[in-house]
Amino acid sequence: MRYFFLRFTFVLAIAGWSLCASFAQDEALQKEEDLNFALCPKALNNPFWDEVRLGMEQAALELGVKAEFVGPTEADASLQIQKIEALLQTGIDGIGIAPNVPESVVDVIAKARDMGIPVICFDSDSPESERLCYVGTFNESAGYEAGKLMKKFMPEGGKILIVSGGAGALNHQERIAGFERGIEDGDIEVADIQYCNDDLNRATQLIEAYVSAHPDLDGIFYTASWAVSAANVRRDKELDLVIVGFD
């Protein structure tokens, strides 16, 4: 289902980009096979983006266009801007961006639009930018559902840790806000929020250190797909933890 959604996302993006391109051209429309698009994820070291790449490649084949998947190795806003700036110099026809920090891409998106290059945001938004549209999850609503699930499996309450990606990522912020709303009327205390910068290995190290220092921890909420790291730690250390993961 997620793979289908990612492919559908890219199809929608192509449709929007192509529409913009058709208004921008005075003469004959550019042939579809001449179109070249790019997606710029937050990072390449998160397995989540592997599925995004697959969806993009499949959609590009179906639509008969070219597509590149270009982003920083790790979740880093400044490195992401450098990648986008480089793409703007290649004659790209449209770019999809998953911003590490929403404010960080405002200027580069404005630059792209000035160059006649349409930009969309996906997965994570930059609502104050000149992006064409946002394609992604209603993150706060999804976080709210995760909070209700945590409350269901912790009816007596307890202390939990929230593990998120980048502190500046809007989609993670929205998921946390929704989650906290979902546990409001329960006896669940958020002991801490820590950030793994979208790195699975870092998430594992973080959890190992935290549970060792806080043996009274009762649960963990992950705002993305690193919940497997907590599951492995729980198994290896034989811990009694409730784990709820997103993605």
Steps between C-alpha positions, in 0.01 A plus 500: 500500500778745589683417175180574306460830683856603420452420132168687500672796665752523218224468238319794661824696509562437131148612419549824691843567352380428148207737548736776610731431209211522253415851620864606495564409135392726213556250221439127460477302822810315606485128428452286810809295426708819512386586851746452785394519864669448835402411853716628783438304824618598845775239493614187319596298809142434616340180358170689469640689203591177320129438449451860389768449237332180377166676472659786308678267258185299431293813440767642269493181291122508477497866398794482263704772671842520661537525876792542737518432873748745650552590865750529785641181649381604846212725607665840473313814392803685362620200299149455364501861377830436322348200321197705393718789380700256288180355350385848397806530279425181306195619307266294716128531419367459853615410850331330793651581840456341841641785711714422803403842635204683342656847523829387347356439153294820466769694312609218271137423409447868417812487284368194318165666433680810366681266261168353388560169680192378692560351843283281721558385857436140600509311830598821682367843409629856476167684518650851493688434177389540138469126451224393262337256741564255782447126454514295816345379821276694735775464757324644804195278448725196457694591814171530687408144398842381619438669834166326540671169421766564764228580752317178413805286577594701810167523686679551831717777359874536544808678370583503131775628275433660162765438235482732200706571190620855454394761754412746224298265279139620482350156439664363816390804700142446384511131588623580850229765545232254391642224719504722808138592432415130467632416847360811672234332713719205594753473780796496261800724560736597218829477685712628212520561125823399331610526138683242289526715186330228291785258565410141599838428661482821699147413609622163630788657693267763641253239625769279652640794695161631607354175632821432692478841667122485552396147599155631598412577137169343393469584132646660189332687216688530172398771255641301207616155398778429751272311743688183407797637695296509821356156429851359468613667823187376680570145383871505581455654844171317574320824579130554557438796268201612296626616160291699252656595167396720210558436125 
